[in-house]
Amino acid sequence: MTSGRKHLLSFSLWIISMIGLQACTIESPGISVKTYKEPATLTALSEKQHDEMVQAVKQMNAVTENSIFTEKRGIPEYKIDAGDVVNISYWTPSREEGFKQSNYATVVRPDGKISFIYADDIPVGGRTVYEVRDLLTELARKYMREPRIEVVVKEFKSKSALLFGQINILQQGTSGPGKYALTGKTRVLDLIVTAGGAISGKDVGNADLRQVELVRQGKKYTLNLYNAMFRGDVTDNVVLENGDTVTVPEMPTYAERVYVFGQVNTQGILKLKDSQDLLSAIAISGGTTSVAIKTDVKIIREYRERQGKPIILSVNLDQILMQGDLSQNVRLKDGDVIYVPRSVIGDINEFIDNITPGLDFLYNRPSAFRTNYMLDQNKLRW
């Protein structure tokens, strides 16, 4: 038996268990539905964490100085540190040329110091090239009347960020996922572009720029870079810090989508852009069957985000269709599962327990689900 058929059999067994569950439920229209609701304390904690993340992202975006750069002179300037290779150019009097240019390259030691012809153990760690130039010039005045010195960073090695995920690998130069040196004030999109850009094209694992992950000092932040690229909202295009890890995830196999199951004429996977609310999704699915309980339609939301404890919305489709109550025409979100039952669901927690195996298969193997399920819907009629 192939792997695909095994998954199909597993999903079929789950459907059978769902039918069994429905056979045991009470079909009385007067029964109260126990809709799952997250405790207020958890909801408040979740909202607090979200607000804290939003505020932290704003601060990351607005910084004018961190361990990598400073804007003391009005422009971002790199801070030299241990491991960087610094090149010092200086001019000395020459009878033949007037002044002779000499170059001296040195590695900044772990203690943040360098040695030069005019002094030893010169502290340069945390200083910009202009500050190091001024420091060396002042030291050289002991030996020269009007010393002329220039400083540049030859190799940036003290600060870096890691980049993973859906990044293009180009034919030439350094590109793709990996470790990249940070050479100044660098934003997340700058890093991605420098590394080859996010993957985008036909028949490839396209990058999901709405869910870019940034990990800084053990804390994880989610960045929407799609807004920065296409909507002019650069709030999430934050300034990187030394040691940051950026991951560009793969776009879900069928992009943003919703699922419609149960007593509809055509079950399956729909594109969210074509079915943005409940009525649209039901209409595209060919309407409900003659045995559908339209007063108790369920929308399962944020199953993965809430680690198997989703939000369950109960909707009375009859009130929308017969009474024009459009307040119940729920706006759908990516990943929503619409279930039209054939009997009233009495215990919502038992309902969640029974659908969990199927939802795990649906979310974790969307391509396999589409291949096995969509080819023959009649095999999985709920």
N, C-alpha and C positions, 0 to 999 in steps of 0.2 A: 504493500500500500504506500503510495507516495505521501510526502510530508503535507502537501496541499490537501489531499483527501482526508488525512488524519485530522487536520484542523477543521475541515468541513464537517466530519463526523462529530467532533467534540462540540462544535457549535450547534449541530442538529440536536444532540443530546440535551444541551442547555435549553433549546427551544421547546423540547418535549417537557422538560421540567417546568417551563413557564406555563405551558398549557395546563399541566397538572395543578399548578398554583392557582390558575384562574378558575379551575373546576371547583376548588375549595372555597373560593371567595363568595361572599354574600352579594347577590345582585340587587338588593333593595336600594332604590334611589335615595332613601333617607339616611343611609349610613354616613357617618362623618369620616372624612379622609384624614389620616394622621400625617400631614405633610411634614417632612423632615425640616427642622429649623435649627441652625447652629446656635449653641448657647451664646447669650449676649456677651459674656466675658471673652469668648474666643473671637467673636465678631469685632469687638472693640480692640482686642489685641492685634488682629489682622489689619484693621484700619490704621492703627497707630504705627505699625511696622511699615505700611505702605506710605504713610505721610512722612515718616522719618527717611525712607529711601528717596522720595521725591525731593525733600529738602536737601539731602546729602548730594544728590545729583546736581542740583542747582548750584551748590557751593563748589563742586568739582568743576563746573563749567565756568565759574566766574573768577577762579584763582588768578592772581597776578604774580605769584611766587610759590614754588615748592622746592623739593630737593634737587630738581633738574635745572630750573631757570629762575631768573629774577627780572623784573622790569624797572629797575632803578633809574635807568637812563631813558625811559619811555618806550624802549623796544625790548623784546625778550632776549636775554643773554644767558648763555649756558654757564652752569657752575662746574668748574673743574673739580675732579675728585680722584681718589686713588685708582690707579690702573690706566687712566688717560695718558696718551702720549702727547706731549706739548712740544711744539717747535718754536724756538726763540731765535729771532733774527736781530743782529746788532751790527752797527757800523763803527769801524775804527779808522783813525787817520792813516793815510797811505801816501807816500811821496809820488808814486806813479799815477794813482787814480783819485787822489784827494781823500776819498773814503772807500774802504773795502768792506763789503758785506760778508758776514759770516753767519752760519746757521748751526744751531745747537739743539738737538732733539733729546728729550729726556722723559722717562716714565715717572709719573707721580707715585711716590712710594705709599705703602699701606698707612703710614702715619700722616699722609696728606702733604708731605714736604718734598722739595727737590733741591738739587745743588746746581749752582751756576758759577761761572768763572769769578764772579765778584763776591760770592758768599755761599755758605753751606746751610743746609737745613732751613730752607726758605719755606714758610707755611703758605701753600697755595690752595689747599683743599677748601671747597666752598666759595672760592673767589671766581669772578669772571675774568676773561682774558684782558679786559681793560684794567681791572684792579691788579692783576698780576703784572701787567706792563708797567703801571705806575709804581708798583712796589720795587720791581727790578731797576727801573730808571732811577729811583731814589737811592738805591744801594750803589748804583754805578757812578753816582755823582762824587763819590769819595775818590774815584780814580779818573774820571773824565769831566771836562768842563761842561759840555752839552751832549750828554749821551742820547743816542737814538736807538730805541729798542721796540720791536714789534713781537707780539705773541699770538699764535694761533693753535687751535687744537688739531693735531694731525690725525689722531685716532681716538674715537669715542668708545671707551670700554667700561666706564664705571657705572653706567645706568642702562637699563634695558627693559623691554616688555616682551611677554610671550603672546603669540598669536596662533590660534588653532581654528579648525573648522573649514568652512567652504570658501577657501581662498584660491585664486587662480595661480597656477604654476606656469610661468612664462618660459619661452625658449632661451632667453638670454638674461643674464644678471641674477641676483638673488631674489627669489619670490616664493610664494606659497607659505604654508604654516611654518612657524619657527620662532627663533629668538631674534629680536631686532633692537639695535642700539637706539637709544633716545638721545637726540642731539640738540634738543632745545624744547621750546613750548610745542608739544605735539598733541593733537586731538585724536580721538579714536578713528575717525574717518581718514585722517592723514596717514595713520599707521596701516590701515587696510589698503589704501591706494598705493602706498609705497611698496607693499608686499605683493602687489599684482591685481588688487581689486577683488570684489566679491564675485563668486561664480554666478553666472546667469546665462541661460541658453536652453536650447531644445534638448530633451532627453538627457539632462544632467541633473545632479542634486543642487538645485538652485539655493542660494543663500537666503535665509530669512532675516532681513535687516530690521524687522520689528521686534525681534527677540534676542538681540545681541547681549551676551553675558559678560560682565566685567567683575572680576574678583580682585579685591584690594584688601590686603591685610586680613584675609580670612572671611571678609564679608562679600556677599554677592549682590550685584545690582543688575537690573534688566534695562537695557537701553533701546529706544526706538530710533534707529538711524534712518529708517525710511522717511520719517518726517523731515529730518535734516536734509536729505537728498532731494526730495520731491515736493515738499510742502513749505520749505523755508523756516521750519521750526527747529532751531539748532540747540534747544534746551538739553537734549541728551547727548550731544556731541561733546563729551567732556574732555578736559585736559588730563593726559596720562601722568601717572606717577611712577617712579622707579619700582620695579617688581610687579606691576600690574599684569594680569592675565586676561586676555580678550578671546572670547570664543564666538565665532559666527556660525550659528546652527544651520542645519539644512531645512529648507522649506518643507512642510508636510507634503506627502506624495501628491495629494490632490488639492493643494493650497487650502484656502479656507472653505470649510464644508459643514453640512449638517446631515443628519441621518433620520430617515423616516421609516418606522416599522409598525407592525400590527395591522389593524383592520383598515388599510388603504388599498386601492386597486393596484398601485405600483410601488412596492417597497424599494428602498435603496439609498444611495448617496447623492446628495444634491450640492451644487455649488452655492455658497452663501450669497454671492452677488445676485443669483437668480431667485433666491428664496429668503429674503431678508426678514420676513415675519411669518407667523404660524399659518395664516390663510394662504400665503403664496406657496409655502411648502406643501400644504395639503392639496392645493389646486394642481401643482405640478405633479403630485403623486396620484392624480386621477380621482381625487375625492375619497370619501370613506366608503366601506362596504356596508351592506344592509344590516350586518350584525354588530356594527361598531357602537360602543358606548361613548357617544360624543360629549356627554356631560362630564367625563372624567379623563380627558386627555392629559398625558403627562409629558413634561419637558425636563429631561435630565441634563443638568448643566454643571460644568467645572468638575467632572469626574476625576480627571487626572490631577488638576490643580489642588483639589481638596483630598487627594490620596484616598479615593474610594468612598468619600463621604460627600456626595454631590448635593447641590441644591436641587430640589424637586419642585417644579412648578405645576400646579393643577389648574387646568383651563376648561371651562365649559364652552365647547365649540357651538352648541345649540344656541347659547345666548348671543354669540357673535352672528350666526347665520340667520336665526329666526327673529331676534330682537334688535339686531344692529348694534350690540354693545361692543364697539371696537376697542374699548379699554382693555379687553382680554386678548386682543390680537397681539400677542407677545412679540417684541422685537427679538430676533434670533441672534445668537453669537456663534462664533466658530467653535465647532465641536459639540453643539447641542444635539441631543437625541430626542426625537419626537416619537412617542409611543401611543398609539390609539388602541385601547383594549377592547375586548369583547365581553368583559364583565367588570363590575366595580372593584377597584383595588381597596381592600379593607385595611391592611397593615403596610404602611409605606416602608418601614424598616425591613420587613420580610421581603418586600418587593426589591429593595436595593440588594439584599443578600443574594437573591436568586438571579438578578441580572448581572452581578459582578463578573462571573466568568466570561460571559459574552462581551461585556464592555472592555475587559482586558484584551481579548482577542481583537476586537474592533479597533481600539486605539493603538495597540502595539504592532499589529500586522495589517495596516489599512490596504496595502496592495494585494496581499494574499486574500483578505476578506473580499475585496472587490472582484478578484479573479474567480474565487470559489462560489461566491454568493450571487453576484450579478448575472452569471451565466444561466442560472436556473433558479429563479425566485420561488417557483412553486414548491421546491423541496423544503423551503423554510417558511412556509405560510404559518403565521402565528395564529 
